[in-house]
């Protein structure tokens, strides 16, 4: 039974890692696109904004832009890296402990 739980926890950690990694890249693409002022009616730009705006608005509530510099994307990226290293790493560690 412990082996089944170990594999399940490992699979969940892998899926979470992929989701967080994908969201990190979406944030990075959005940040790069903001430097070139893309067409706001482009469906890809609208999609990027629709999936990143909720998180970035929440962060901006607590950390407003400093002059013309918006740190929300960087805070979100650092949060994702933290979650990948801490939560996903912890899940893998527990999965490995269960397998023993």
FENDA-V603072 format. One record per residue. N is the residue number from 0. RES is the residue in three letters. PSI is psi in whole degrees, 0 to 359 (none if undefined). NEAR is the number of other C-alpha atoms within 10 Angstrom. Layout:
BEGIN
N;RES;PSI;NEAR
N;RES;PSI;NEAR
END
This chain:
BEGIN
0;UNK;323;7
1;UNK;327;12
2;UNK;321;14
3;UNK;315;12
4;UNK;323;14
5;UNK;313;21
6;UNK;321;16
7;UNK;313;13
8;UNK;321;20
9;UNK;319;20
10;UNK;317;15
11;UNK;319;15
12;UNK;319;20
13;UNK;315;16
14;UNK;315;13
15;UNK;320;17
16;UNK;317;20
17;UNK;317;13
18;UNK;314;13
19;UNK;320;19
20;UNK;317;16
21;UNK;316;12
22;UNK;324;18
23;UNK;313;20
24;UNK;324;12
25;UNK;317;18
26;UNK;318;22
27;UNK;317;15
28;UNK;319;13
29;UNK;318;17
30;UNK;316;13
31;UNK;318;11
32;UNK;330;14
33;UNK;340;11
34;UNK;337;8
35;UNK;3;8
36;UNK;71;8
37;UNK;166;12
38;UNK;118;11
39;UNK;347;10
40;UNK;357;8
41;UNK;131;9
42;UNK;326;10
43;UNK;317;12
44;UNK;318;16
45;UNK;319;12
46;UNK;313;12
47;UNK;317;16
48;UNK;322;16
49;UNK;330;11
50;UNK;345;13
51;UNK;335;17
52;UNK;318;14
53;UNK;314;10
54;UNK;315;13
55;UNK;324;20
56;UNK;320;13
57;UNK;317;11
58;UNK;318;16
59;UNK;337;15
60;UNK;325;10
61;UNK;333;9
62;UNK;89;14
63;UNK;160;13
64;UNK;143;12
65;UNK;97;8
66;UNK;238;6
67;UNK;4;6
68;UNK;123;8
69;UNK;113;14
70;UNK;0;16
71;UNK;321;20
72;UNK;320;20
73;UNK;323;14
74;UNK;319;15
75;UNK;317;18
76;UNK;317;20
77;UNK;323;13
78;UNK;319;14
79;UNK;316;18
80;UNK;321;16
81;UNK;312;13
82;UNK;320;16
83;UNK;317;19
84;UNK;322;12
85;UNK;299;12
86;UNK;308;15
87;UNK;319;21
88;UNK;319;17
89;UNK;320;14
90;UNK;317;19
91;UNK;320;20
92;UNK;313;15
93;UNK;322;15
94;UNK;319;22
95;UNK;321;15
96;UNK;323;12
97;UNK;329;16
98;UNK;340;14
99;UNK;none;8
END
